[in-house]
């Protein structure tokens, strides 16, 4: 059986780590552990034979890029977050096979009760704007299935304005973004396709469709169950620099200047990839997740997260194994393929005085057994590390290839 794209045959957890440094040097390592599961409606998730490999870089639909296509998968090389992102990749299905609108949802039953995130989905509509009168919305057409894509959500580029093109800062690839004319502009008729996928608490209406030209930076956010790109507002506003960089910033620019006072620290929730208002409180495992209008075969499907969470330990060189506290950061559901990927993250502070140059190895242990970092598709990593030693070293600082089984995992008793 051939491997699906971006999958490897593996029956355990896949793990990776990334270092974090600042002006004071190496500070900590962030660990990412993931596992792919198959789901059957109503059942507990079961590990899949083929595991999705580590997502190293953002992945966009149809091979597109960040400015012309929907973000489908965000890089998993991120620090832990205080919440859990539940993301859904797939299609929206009309109830009864065809409808004018529906309200797909993700519902999570956890120790604090039931929490639901909803979308308002409508068939194709248009808005017609004529000078001096309120906009006119056409009735929503009937639809059977719509893809979950940011192109169908609120946003886009205003190209009929005298100052065009004007990009919607919250979603430049969407539709429905209209800006009021500037003073002195000649009256003209305008029109736009309206978004198919909206936030039910803040949909486009005839009263709010046209955005005042002096409020473009405070426009509404789109709604979707896809990951929300880092360079879109309001997420981009939460990006910044490490807190430890502030003294150096002040030294360069002064504390009283406009630039000096513009220092901005990265906020922890910048690393959350769910759309605004779509995150859930941190999940622990065993929670029931119910999806509505997101399955081709049933109006509602559900599954339970695994009760078994990975136990991770790591060490610096020959130091003692240290526990790494992991939490569920992301649950990604691919409904069409019946897959659920659970992503755990945790952090381990670096030893005092440790640098990447001094660090010879960072062994990791999953559920009591030594494990290699996750394989990277298209490369020889990590097996190539086992065949040759690090530059300037005699032999390898890692286990030899003879101690590994065909999956690249340590053989029992081999280490």
C-alpha positions as CSV (number, residue, x, y, z in Angstrom):
1,X,0.0,0.0,0.0
2,X,1.5,3.4,-1.0
3,X,1.7,6.1,1.5
4,X,-0.8,9.0,1.1
5,X,0.8,12.4,0.5
6,X,2.4,13.9,3.6
7,X,1.9,10.7,5.6
8,X,4.2,8.1,7.1
9,X,3.4,4.7,8.5
10,X,3.9,4.9,12.2
11,X,2.1,3.5,15.2
12,X,3.2,6.0,17.9
13,X,3.3,9.7,18.6
14,X,5.4,12.0,16.4
15,X,7.5,14.6,18.2
16,X,9.6,17.6,17.4
17,X,11.3,20.4,19.3
18,X,12.2,24.0,18.3
19,X,14.6,26.3,20.3
20,X,13.6,29.8,21.4
21,X,16.4,32.4,21.8
22,X,16.4,36.1,22.6
23,X,19.0,38.8,23.1
24,X,20.2,37.0,26.3
25,X,20.7,33.7,24.4
26,X,19.0,30.3,24.4
27,X,16.0,30.4,26.7
28,X,13.8,27.3,26.2
29,X,12.7,24.5,23.9
30,X,9.2,24.1,22.7
31,X,8.0,20.5,22.1
32,X,5.4,19.5,19.6
33,X,3.7,16.0,19.8
34,X,1.1,14.9,17.4
35,X,-0.9,11.9,16.4
36,X,-3.4,11.2,13.7
37,X,-6.6,9.3,14.5
38,X,-9.4,7.8,12.5
39,X,-12.9,8.6,13.6
40,X,-16.2,6.6,13.3
41,X,-19.3,8.5,14.2
42,X,-20.0,8.3,17.9
43,X,-16.9,6.4,18.8
44,X,-13.6,7.1,20.6
45,X,-10.8,8.1,18.3
46,X,-8.5,5.3,17.2
47,X,-4.9,5.8,16.0
48,X,-4.5,5.7,12.2
49,X,-2.1,3.4,10.4
50,X,-0.8,6.4,8.3
51,X,0.2,9.4,10.4
52,X,0.2,13.0,9.0
53,X,3.8,14.3,9.2
54,X,4.8,17.4,10.9
55,X,3.5,20.6,9.3
56,X,6.7,22.7,9.0
57,X,5.3,25.6,7.0
58,X,1.9,27.1,6.3
59,X,0.0,25.2,3.6
60,X,-2.5,26.9,1.3
61,X,-5.3,25.6,-1.0
62,X,-4.5,24.5,-4.5
63,X,-0.8,25.3,-4.2
64,X,-1.5,29.0,-3.7
65,X,0.2,31.5,-1.4
66,X,-0.6,33.7,1.6
67,X,-2.1,36.5,-0.6
68,X,-4.3,34.5,-2.9
69,X,-5.5,31.3,-1.3
70,X,-7.1,29.9,1.9
71,X,-4.8,28.7,4.7
72,X,-5.6,25.1,5.3
73,X,-2.8,24.0,7.7
74,X,-0.6,26.3,9.8
75,X,2.9,25.4,10.9
76,X,2.9,23.3,14.0
77,X,6.3,24.7,15.2
78,X,4.7,27.0,17.7
79,X,4.8,27.6,21.5
80,X,2.0,26.3,23.8
81,X,-1.2,28.3,24.1
82,X,-3.7,28.7,26.9
83,X,-6.7,27.5,24.9
84,X,-7.4,24.8,22.3
85,X,-8.0,25.5,18.6
86,X,-10.6,23.1,17.0
87,X,-10.3,23.5,13.2
88,X,-12.3,21.8,10.5
89,X,-11.1,21.3,6.9
90,X,-13.7,20.2,4.4
91,X,-17.1,21.2,3.1
92,X,-20.4,22.6,4.3
93,X,-23.5,20.5,3.4
94,X,-27.0,21.9,3.2
95,X,-29.7,20.1,5.3
96,X,-31.9,17.9,3.2
97,X,-29.5,18.0,0.3
98,X,-30.4,21.5,-0.7
99,X,-31.2,24.7,1.2
100,X,-30.9,28.5,1.1
101,X,-29.0,28.7,4.4
102,X,-27.8,26.6,7.3
103,X,-25.8,27.0,10.5
104,X,-22.9,24.5,10.7
105,X,-21.4,24.2,14.1
106,X,-18.7,22.7,16.3
107,X,-19.9,21.7,19.8
108,X,-17.5,20.5,22.5
109,X,-18.8,18.8,25.7
110,X,-16.2,19.2,28.4
111,X,-16.0,19.5,32.2
112,X,-17.3,23.1,32.1
113,X,-20.4,22.1,30.1
114,X,-21.3,22.4,26.4
115,X,-19.8,25.2,24.2
116,X,-20.7,25.7,20.6
117,X,-19.2,27.8,17.8
118,X,-21.5,28.5,14.8
119,X,-21.3,29.8,11.3
120,X,-24.2,31.3,9.2
121,X,-23.9,29.9,5.6
122,X,-26.1,31.1,2.7
123,X,-26.3,30.5,-1.0
124,X,-25.0,33.0,-3.5
125,X,-26.2,36.5,-3.0
126,X,-25.3,39.9,-4.4
127,X,-25.5,43.5,-3.1
128,X,-26.3,46.3,-5.5
129,X,-25.5,49.9,-4.5
130,X,-27.0,52.9,-6.2
131,X,-26.3,56.5,-5.2
132,X,-28.8,58.0,-2.7
133,X,-30.6,54.7,-1.8
134,X,-29.9,51.9,0.6
135,X,-28.1,48.8,-0.7
136,X,-30.3,46.0,-2.1
137,X,-29.5,42.4,-1.3
138,X,-30.7,39.6,-3.7
139,X,-32.3,36.5,-2.1
140,X,-29.9,33.7,-1.3
141,X,-29.8,31.0,-3.9
142,X,-30.2,27.4,-3.0
143,X,-27.0,25.3,-2.6
144,X,-26.0,21.7,-1.9
145,X,-22.4,22.0,-0.8
146,X,-19.9,24.8,-0.3
147,X,-16.2,24.4,0.4
148,X,-14.8,25.8,3.7
149,X,-12.7,28.5,2.2
150,X,-11.8,32.1,3.2
151,X,-12.6,33.2,-0.3
152,X,-16.3,32.7,0.6
153,X,-16.1,34.7,3.8
154,X,-16.3,38.4,4.5
155,X,-13.4,40.5,3.1
156,X,-11.8,41.0,-0.2
157,X,-10.5,43.9,-2.2
158,X,-12.5,47.0,-3.0
159,X,-11.8,47.7,-6.7
160,X,-14.7,50.1,-7.5
161,X,-13.5,52.9,-5.2
162,X,-11.7,56.0,-6.5
163,X,-8.8,55.1,-4.2
164,X,-8.8,51.4,-5.2
165,X,-7.5,48.9,-4.7
166,X,-8.4,48.9,-1.0
167,X,-7.6,45.6,0.8
168,X,-9.7,44.4,3.7
169,X,-7.2,44.0,6.6
170,X,-9.1,41.1,8.2
171,X,-9.4,39.0,5.0
172,X,-7.9,40.3,1.7
173,X,-9.1,37.2,-0.3
174,X,-12.8,37.3,0.8
175,X,-15.8,39.0,-0.7
176,X,-18.3,41.8,0.3
177,X,-15.8,44.5,1.4
178,X,-17.3,47.9,0.3
179,X,-15.9,51.3,1.3
180,X,-17.9,54.6,1.3
181,X,-16.9,57.1,-1.4
182,X,-14.6,60.0,-0.7
183,X,-16.0,63.5,-0.6
184,X,-16.2,64.8,-4.2
185,X,-16.3,61.4,-5.9
186,X,-18.8,61.2,-8.8
187,X,-21.9,59.1,-8.0
188,X,-21.8,55.6,-9.5
189,X,-23.5,52.3,-9.3
190,X,-21.6,49.5,-7.6
191,X,-22.1,45.8,-6.8
192,X,-20.5,42.9,-5.0
193,X,-21.0,39.2,-4.3
194,X,-21.9,38.8,-0.6
195,X,-20.1,36.3,1.6
196,X,-21.5,32.8,1.8
197,X,-20.0,32.1,5.2
198,X,-20.6,34.7,8.0
199,X,-20.5,35.2,11.7
200,X,-24.2,34.8,12.8
201,X,-23.7,37.5,15.5
202,X,-22.3,40.0,13.0
203,X,-23.5,39.3,9.4
204,X,-23.5,41.8,6.5
205,X,-26.7,43.9,6.4
206,X,-27.9,46.8,4.3
207,X,-27.0,49.0,7.3
208,X,-23.4,47.9,7.8
209,X,-22.3,46.7,4.4
210,X,-20.6,50.0,3.4
211,X,-17.5,50.7,5.6
212,X,-16.8,54.4,6.2
213,X,-13.4,55.1,4.6
214,X,-12.0,56.4,7.9
215,X,-12.8,53.1,9.7
216,X,-11.2,50.6,7.3
217,X,-8.8,49.5,10.1
218,X,-11.7,48.6,12.4
219,X,-13.7,46.5,10.0
220,X,-15.4,43.3,11.1
221,X,-13.6,39.9,11.2
222,X,-14.6,37.0,9.0
223,X,-15.8,33.7,10.5
224,X,-14.6,30.2,9.5
225,X,-13.4,26.9,11.1
226,X,-10.2,27.2,9.1
227,X,-6.9,28.5,10.6
228,X,-6.7,32.3,10.6
229,X,-3.5,33.6,9.0
230,X,-0.9,35.4,11.1
231,X,-0.7,38.4,8.8
232,X,-4.4,39.2,9.0
233,X,-6.0,41.6,11.5
234,X,-6.7,41.4,14.4
235,X,-4.2,38.5,14.9
236,X,-1.3,40.5,13.4
237,X,-1.8,43.2,16.1
238,X,-0.8,40.6,18.7
239,X,2.6,40.0,17.1
240,X,5.7,41.7,18.5
241,X,9.0,41.1,20.1
242,X,10.2,39.2,23.2
243,X,9.9,41.2,26.4
244,X,13.7,40.9,26.9
245,X,14.2,43.0,23.8
246,X,12.7,46.1,25.4
247,X,15.9,47.4,27.1
248,X,17.8,47.1,23.8
249,X,15.0,48.8,21.9
250,X,15.0,51.7,24.4
251,X,18.8,52.0,24.1
252,X,18.4,52.3,20.3
253,X,15.4,54.7,20.2
254,X,15.2,56.3,23.6
255,X,12.3,56.0,26.0
256,X,10.6,59.3,25.2
257,X,10.6,59.2,21.4
258,X,7.6,58.0,19.4
259,X,9.5,55.0,18.1
260,X,10.8,54.2,21.5
261,X,7.3,54.1,22.9
262,X,6.1,51.9,20.1
263,X,7.7,48.8,21.4
264,X,5.2,45.9,21.4
265,X,5.6,42.6,23.1
266,X,4.2,39.4,21.4
267,X,1.0,38.4,23.1
268,X,0.6,34.7,24.0
269,X,-2.6,34.3,22.1
270,X,-0.9,35.3,18.9
271,X,0.0,31.6,18.5
272,X,-3.6,30.6,18.5
273,X,-4.6,29.8,15.0
274,X,-8.4,29.7,15.3
275,X,-10.5,32.6,13.8
276,X,-11.5,35.4,16.2
277,X,-14.1,34.1,18.7
278,X,-13.6,30.5,17.6
279,X,-11.2,29.1,20.3
280,X,-12.3,26.7,23.1
281,X,-11.1,26.5,26.7
282,X,-8.1,24.1,27.0
283,X,-9.2,20.5,26.3
284,X,-7.9,17.7,28.4
285,X,-8.7,14.6,26.3
286,X,-11.9,12.4,26.3
287,X,-14.1,15.4,25.4
288,X,-17.0,14.8,22.9
289,X,-16.8,16.9,19.7
290,X,-20.0,17.2,17.5
291,X,-19.9,18.6,14.0
292,X,-23.2,19.7,12.3
293,X,-23.7,20.2,8.6
294,X,-20.0,19.3,7.9
295,X,-20.4,15.7,6.8
296,X,-21.5,14.4,3.5
297,X,-23.1,11.2,5.0
298,X,-24.8,12.6,8.0
299,X,-26.2,15.9,9.2
300,X,-24.4,15.4,12.5
301,X,-21.3,13.4,13.4
302,X,-19.4,13.1,16.7
303,X,-16.3,11.6,18.2
304,X,-14.5,11.6,21.5
305,X,-10.9,12.7,21.9
306,X,-8.5,10.0,23.1
307,X,-8.2,9.5,26.9
308,X,-4.5,8.7,26.6
309,X,-2.3,11.7,26.4
310,X,1.4,11.3,25.6
311,X,4.0,11.5,28.4
312,X,7.1,13.3,27.3
313,X,10.5,13.7,28.9
314,X,13.7,15.2,27.5
315,X,17.3,15.8,28.6
316,X,20.1,18.1,27.7
317,X,23.2,16.0,26.7
318,X,23.9,13.5,29.5
319,X,21.7,15.3,32.0
320,X,18.7,13.8,33.8
321,X,15.4,13.2,32.0
322,X,13.0,16.1,32.8
323,X,9.2,16.0,32.5
324,X,7.6,18.2,29.9
325,X,4.0,19.2,30.7
326,X,2.0,18.9,27.5
327,X,-1.4,20.4,26.7
328,X,-3.7,20.0,23.8
329,X,-3.2,23.0,21.6
330,X,-4.9,22.0,18.4
331,X,-7.5,19.5,17.1
332,X,-7.6,19.5,13.3
333,X,-10.5,17.6,11.7
334,X,-10.4,16.5,8.1
335,X,-14.0,15.3,7.7
336,X,-13.7,14.1,4.1
337,X,-10.8,11.7,5.0
338,X,-12.2,10.7,8.4
339,X,-9.0,12.0,10.1
340,X,-8.4,13.9,13.3
341,X,-5.0,15.2,14.2
342,X,-4.4,16.1,17.9
343,X,-1.5,18.4,18.6
344,X,0.1,18.7,22.1
345,X,2.6,21.3,23.0
346,X,4.9,21.9,26.0
347,X,8.0,23.9,27.0
348,X,11.3,23.1,28.8
349,X,13.5,25.8,30.0
350,X,17.1,25.6,28.8
351,X,19.9,24.9,31.4
352,X,21.8,28.0,32.5
353,X,24.6,28.8,30.2
354,X,23.5,26.3,27.5
355,X,23.9,27.3,23.9
356,X,23.0,25.6,20.7
357,X,26.7,25.4,19.9
358,X,27.4,23.5,23.1
359,X,24.4,21.2,22.9
360,X,25.4,17.8,21.5
361,X,22.1,16.0,21.8
362,X,18.6,16.4,23.1
363,X,17.2,12.9,23.7
364,X,13.4,12.6,24.0
365,X,11.4,9.9,25.7
366,X,7.7,9.2,24.8
367,X,5.7,7.0,27.1
368,X,8.8,5.6,28.7
369,X,10.7,4.8,25.4
370,X,13.4,6.8,23.6
371,X,12.1,8.2,20.4
372,X,13.6,10.0,17.4
373,X,12.2,13.4,16.2
374,X,9.4,13.2,13.7
375,X,10.6,12.4,10.1
376,X,10.5,15.4,7.7
377,X,9.0,14.4,4.3
378,X,11.3,14.8,1.4
379,X,14.5,14.7,3.5
380,X,16.6,12.1,5.2
381,X,15.9,13.6,8.6
382,X,16.3,12.1,11.2
383,X,17.8,8.9,9.9
384,X,20.7,10.7,8.2
385,X,21.8,11.9,11.6
386,X,22.4,8.3,12.6
387,X,24.7,7.5,9.6
388,X,27.2,10.3,10.1
389,X,28.4,12.2,13.1
390,X,27.9,15.9,13.7
391,X,30.5,18.1,12.0
392,X,33.9,17.8,13.6
393,X,32.9,14.8,15.7
394,X,34.2,11.3,15.6
395,X,31.2,9.1,14.9
396,X,27.7,10.0,15.8
397,X,26.3,11.4,19.0
398,X,23.0,9.6,18.2
399,X,22.1,5.9,18.2
400,X,23.4,3.9,15.3
401,X,21.1,2.7,12.5
402,X,21.5,-0.9,13.7
403,X,19.6,0.0,16.9
404,X,16.5,1.1,15.0
405,X,13.6,-0.8,13.7
406,X,12.2,-0.2,10.1
407,X,10.1,2.7,11.3
408,X,13.2,4.6,12.6
409,X,12.2,3.9,16.2
410,X,14.6,2.4,18.8
411,X,14.4,-1.4,19.0
412,X,13.4,-2.7,22.4
413,X,16.5,-3.0,24.6
414,X,18.6,-1.4,21.9
415,X,19.3,1.8,23.7
